[in-house]
Amino acid sequence: MMGVDIRLRVQDLPVRLAWQIQHLAASRVVVTIYESYIPQALLTIAVLGSAKRDRDLTEFLLLFVGIAVVTVLLSAPFPASNPMIHFGLQGPYDDSLVSLFQTLRDGSLKAFDL
């Protein structure tokens, strides 16, 4: 993935991170937008359902579930790697949203604790 990022010229994560730290208000807006995908999806379902747009609702749900399945199938053989680790901003086993994936990547995770 880093090769793709380099070809697309989006490998400047440390620069973007520094900008976000300097502009906390903008950072909060970006985080809010990023975290609003669940309410957006629920609102879309509610609006389509209440407007009796059954065909559009069916299409939305099929696409949503289809994309979720494709995402899981593609990410299962390639567990996520944290770009913060790649750029040396965080250690591979530091507490983060994707630190669990490091144990998947190195083969030390043997069982999922549900």
N, C-alpha and C positions, 0 to 999 in steps of 0.2 A: 504494500500500500504506500509505503514511503516513496517508492519509485514513481508511482502515479502522482503523488503530491508534488514531487520535485518537477515532473514534466508539466504539471498544471500551475507551477509556481505558487503553491499554497503551503510551502514548508516553513513559513516564518512564524510558527507557533510562539516562540519566546517573545517576538515583537508584539504579536497580538495580545498575549497574556500581559505584557508590561503595559500596553495601552489600556486594557481593561482595568488593571489595578489603578492606573492614574485617573480613570474616568468612571468612578463608582456608580454614578447615576445611570450612565449608559450601560454599564455592566449589569445593573439590576434590571433594566429594561430587557436586555438580551436574555437573561436568565428567566425572567417572567414569560417571555415569548416562548422560549424553549420548553418550559415546564407546563405550558398551557395546552399541549396537544391533547391530553385526555379530556378536559372540558370542551375543547373544540369538537372532538369526535362525538362526545355525548350530545352536545348542542345540535350538531348536524343530524344525528339520529332522531332527536326529539323534533326538530323542525320538519324534517322530511316525513316523519310519522304523523305528526299533527296536521300537516298540509295534505295528508292522504296521497302522497307521491310514492306509492308502493314500488313502482318500477325503479325510481331513482334510489329509494332506500335499499332495495334488494341489490342493485348494482354497487352502491357504496359499501354495503356490508360484504359482498363477495370480493370486491377489490381490497378492502381493508384486511379481511382474513387471508386472502391470497397473498398479499404482500407480506403479512406476518409469517405465513408458512415459508415463503421463499427466503425471507430474512433468516429464519431459524435454520433452514436447510443449508444456506450458504455459510452461516457463521458457525455451524456445528463443527465442520472439519478445520476451520480457521478461527480459533478462539481470539477474542479481542486482545489487542496489545495497546497499552496506554502510551500515547504520544508523549506524555509527561516523563515517562521512563526513558523513551528514546532520546529526548533532549536533555536528560540528566537533571530534570527538575524534581524528580521523585524517585525513590528506590523501588525495585520490583515488588517487594513485599510490604511496602508502606500501606497503611489503611486508605483505601480509595474505593470508588465505585467498581472498578475493574480489577482489583487486586486478586480476587478469586481466580480470575482467568490465568494469572501467572502460574498457579499450581496446575491448571489444565495444560498449559503450554509446555511446562517442564516434566509433566507426567507424574508428579507426586500426589495429585488428588486421586484417591481411589474410590471414594464414596461421597455422594451428595447428602448433606445433613438437611433434611426437610423438616 
